[in-house]
Amino acid sequence: MAASHHRCTSVASELEGTLLISGSLFPYFFLVALEAGGPLRALLLLAAYPLVALLGAAFASDDIPLLAMTFLSTAGLCVGDVTAVARATLPRFFLTDLRGSAFRALARHAGGGERYVVTRLPRLVAEPFVREYLGVDVRVVGTELRVVAGKRFSGTVVASPGVVGSGDRSLGALVAVLGRDRIVDVGLYCSCIAGGGDRQPAFLQVCQELRVVSAPEKAPATPLPRSEYPRSLVFHDGRLVCRPDPLACLAIFLWLPLSVLLSVTRLLLGFFPHGADLLLAAATGFRIRGTLGGAAEPAGPGRGTFFACNHQTLMDPVILSTVLRRKVTAVTYSLSSFSELIAPIPTSRLTRDRGRDSRIMQGELTRGDLVVCPEGTTCREPYLLRFSPLFAEIAGEVTPTAVRAGGAMFHGSTVRGHKWLDSVFFLMNPAPWYEIRILTPVATCSGSSDGGTSSLDLANGVQRVIGNALGFECTGLTRRDKYRMIAGHDGVDARSSPPKPPPSS
């Protein structure tokens, strides 16, 4: 009987301040403003935030800053742009702030009664994360954004039934979902001492039983460990690395003028003589570390060394060339014209036609060293995407190359943003870093005596070698999976696709 009662128990939890450690909404509105609206909109939101926060404190109202941030971050934006940011950018920031004890308390009710997550954020902003990582059965209760002309936000919210004037919008939204005659069995919240009493969200008024999932005055809150994520976070988008709290955002905007100058300087270092570029890069705060193994010397006349590396940023081949102190040709699929222009090493564009691409790479190898990134796209998290097997058919042996890179402010890759600025943004970091490890060469299809080993098996083997060296998890995910998740398309550049045959008459 008790088990049956437990299965029928409905539960509601607050998102910000309970499931999330921080109760601040500013970072999420800022990310929407930046990624969907651009830097000027984000700067306007940052400039207005102190004023609206003071007004909210002066009138003891959470509504004033909430409505102001909603308007500044969403007014005039397309529904699709905001939805894309909520799906591809925000989940990483939600996950890193997810309170472990609250997540486990909500998860204990999975498969039982109805589960609700109540938020002061617009429902559209929080729902992709909640459905993806907290459960598809969890219902998100938040404010609704008003849409005009069928595709753009007005920047205002639709009032919930039963909420008038300055009433609590999350309470009104939950009442509208439940109906006036229903209540929630259990309400989860975080106890915070404020003004001498426990802080209790207004939606708890319609909860029969209240449960405290965390008491920060007794023990500090701890984020949910990555190992306990309900599903792996492999793909995400957005330029910012750090959580955009107000002071962090101010620091980023103040850093921008110097960072642009520093980025241009670092880009030009690639054209300096080998050896000098390493010293000058270190002088600008760009740390490059290489472990060469047995690839310090060229392979010999008439043939080059064939490198296969995991893909961190567009600069992977450039940094490999810098570490080796010799030119290495990079093969690309969809490199922008600007990136090709500023590349200090030769590049060769592939066509996605298997036979033609094979001939291109074999021709490049007869002229010198060649590097390929078999993943076909970058991955920011500690995972390796599936390696395309074509590279295992090109030469007698391939040299696996493990690559790690990072920065404290900006990501050096994007899907929905301006890809031609990827290298510029990476080099705008105060202290970007790169690590290159050249591993033991592996015999491939054309060089192996084992005729039963397929190119796919060899590609998977090279993936495992690099994954073990980096401590990364190998996956079967592809470039297509990444672009479908983040951008809603296959990510194929028309310039790199083989021409379609003319229609038959």
ABEGO torsion letter per residue (X at the ends): XAAAAAAABBBBBBABGAABABABAAAAAAAAAAAAAEAAAAAAAAAAAAAAAAAAAAAGBAAAAAAAAAAAAABGBBAAAAAAAAAAAAAAAAAAABBAAAAAAAAAABGBBBBBBBBABBAAAAAAAAAAAAEAABBBBBBBBBBBGGABBAGBBBBBBGBBEABBAAAAAAAAAAEAABBBABBBBBBBBBGGBBBBBAAAAABABBBBABBAAABBBBBBBAAABABBBABBBEABABBBBAAAAAAAAAAAAAAAAAAAAAAAAAABBBGAAAAAAAAAGBBBBBBAEAAABBAEBGBBBBBBBBBABAAAAAAAAAAAGBBBBBBBAABBAAAAAABABBBBBBAGBAAAAAAAAAAAAAAEBBBBBAAGBBBABBBBBBBBAAAAAABABBBBBBBBBBBAABBABBAABBAAAAAAAAAABABBBBBBBBBBBBBBAAABABAABBAAAAAAAAAAAAAAAAGBBBBABBAAAAAAAAAGBAGBBAAABBBBBBBBX
